């Protein structure tokens, strides 16, 4: 039986496409904070040995029964089903209904980098509207850099926090106001926001409620499964769902093809260098997305 080769000499059988699934030859896989948290055993569902990785881009190699809208050799991208890992591998089996065809002009590396984005947080959870003001915490990160561009596309005024080294990067993405988190306390200079999108977590998440106007809403993706509890009763705290649907991915593709959004800056690693990518991801001091080149 063919096998996929993992680090440390561990061999696993190739996945088989169940009804409604396809097997994808993975070309690139994105690295997310959730990956090193799973590796560290921070999720109750993690069972070892574990093949990590959630978002990917690649080519369909096998089509399971009942799948009629994808065929062998289609280039696709997407995010594994909730609770599923496995993109750091040569092959992964995924439900066909939650992946989408990769835009022709987008490389597999860039497709992997945009599969998991702030799309659902901005459009569906926060329901951001033109003319509103949003604070996006950690604007140079992969998810946040997508959110900055999407918020500008919607017509919002965008404030973001970042380091001085990334000021030009987030300004080029469209940020209207930039706060150097090493030199300024954002709660002292930002007020009256309609919305906050936090990708940082910790104390930053809790302090974010201070900048909201009455009736404001905040969405958090770095504070665990539950959104933090506000320290005031006139704002809303939300935990957005990750958009695992073909509709969400096709919306991303539409924005990219219209040049309303561009992929984030990518730092590329070989699959064998995943440990190095995790070290940088865990430091939280990097720009854009970290991506593993699988093939």
ABEGO torsion letter per residue (X at the ends): XBBBBBBGGBBBBBBBBBBGBBBBBBABBBBBAAAAAAAAGABAABBOBBBBEABBBBBBABBBBGBAABBBGBBBBEBBBBGBBGABBABBBBBAAABBBBBAABBAAAAAAAABBAAAAAAAAAGBBBGBBBBBBGAABAAAAAAAAAAAAAGBBBBBBBBAAAAAAAAAAGBABBBBAAABBAAAABBGBABBBBAAEEAAAAAAAAABBBGBBBBBAAAEABBBBBABAABBBBBBBBBBBAAAAAAAAAAAAAGABBBBBBBBBBAAAAAAAAAAAAAGBBBEBBBBBAX
